[in-house]
Amino acid sequence: METLTADEIIRTNVKLMKAHKGFTYPELAELTGLSRQAILDKQAGRRAWRIADLDSVASAFDTTPWDLMKPMLGDTWRPRQESNLQPRD
């Protein structure tokens, strides 16, 4: 069983659904209204997927944003390790 961050789960699900639908990155960009470079950066982990992006991506895949955020069977979610939240005094 693998433990993944929310962004890793979304990247994995987008990759799998993109392959399943047979979309190219330019096609996905056109369907979502995001730039091709933005999608490539998000998929490479250079930029995080935003909740606002997931509606258009889910629509392109004919699914829901929640389906993009669900871990695959056997995987578990873990919070990001690098947090800017500071403990309260």
Salt bridges, closest charged atoms under 4 A:
ASP7 OD2 - ARG11 NH1 2.71
GLU8 OE1 - ARG78 NH2 3.81
ASP41 OD1 - ARG46 NH2 3.03
ASP41 OD2 - ARG47 NH1 3.98
ASP53 OD2 - LYS42 NZ 2.80
ASP53 OD1 - ARG50 NH2 3.59
ASP67 OD1 - LYS70 NZ 2.93
GLU82 OE2 - ARG80 NE 3.57
